[in-house]
Amino acid sequence: MPMHDLTPQQCLDALAWQVDAGADEAVGDTPGLAHWVGTSAKAAPQQPPLRHRSAPDTAAAPVPPPARAERNAPPTTAIAAETIEALREELGRFEGCALKHTAMNLVFADGNPQADVMLVGEAPGEDEDRQGKPFVGVSGQLLDRMLASIGLDRSSVYISNVLFWRPPGNRSPTDAEIAACLPFVERHIALAQPKIVVPMGGVATKSLLRTKEGITRLRGRWTDYTPHLGRDDTPSIRCLPLYHPAYLLRQPGAKRQAWNDLLTLKKALNEANSLK
């Protein structure tokens, strides 16, 4: 329906829906509702005409624009939770991510929070949003088979995501959405205290490791991961990035590499168990 056929209330409702969905920035130079002159619109204040000056006015120095925050700067959201259950409750009250208002459910975690291995995926999909659990759709079925191939199941791993709410239409997460959720993700990992954290896919790997390298270069390579909690005594955790199951469904030829990476994970777990 054309915008000029909408009532004032319909226009406001449409704007509110877009803000809740995360569309909070204007794109383009074409005037929109700011210049709408419907029955409830107030006249815009008249701006004084620009004066022609032959020389720059040196009476006042121009104010520089505010500096943009670095994309990879550690998040500053303070998380008070001291237990995983308290973290879930705190996240349920969190209003800093607009995805919360377009998703059906908070998708927090599944599996065993006492497990030695914690898997961190990208974001919930449609099935996950409906059930409130991560990795329960087609990708989750493949993940279950991947785990079973090395003697694991959901009772022997802990599973979560970088995002706790489904992006509309399963689109890719934005930097702002990841930044909003990442402090909770890092606190989640620190509270679970796994021996090995496994980022699954490029988004999770880049977010946790603060890197621009792609998953094809990082998968199957051991590194150390330290949650950004704002203090210097946070212990590091062994980290092994793997392909996301959704990628393997799109690129079956990568399953051979994924199998080798799973064997690397299995070997590390066997060695750790032999030391107990």
RAZI-V78818 format. One record per helix or strand of 3 or more residues. SS is the DSSP state (alpha for helix, beta for strand). FROM is the first residue (numbers start at 1). TO is the last residue. Records with the same first field share a line. If there is no record, write none. Layout:
SS: FROM-TO / FROM-TO
//
This chain:
alpha: 3-5 / 8-20 / 33-35 / 84-93 / 98-101 / 126-131 / 138-148 / 168-170 / 175-192 / 202-209 / 215-218 / 245-250 / 252-274
beta: 117-121 / 158-161 / 196-200 / 222-225 / 237-240
//
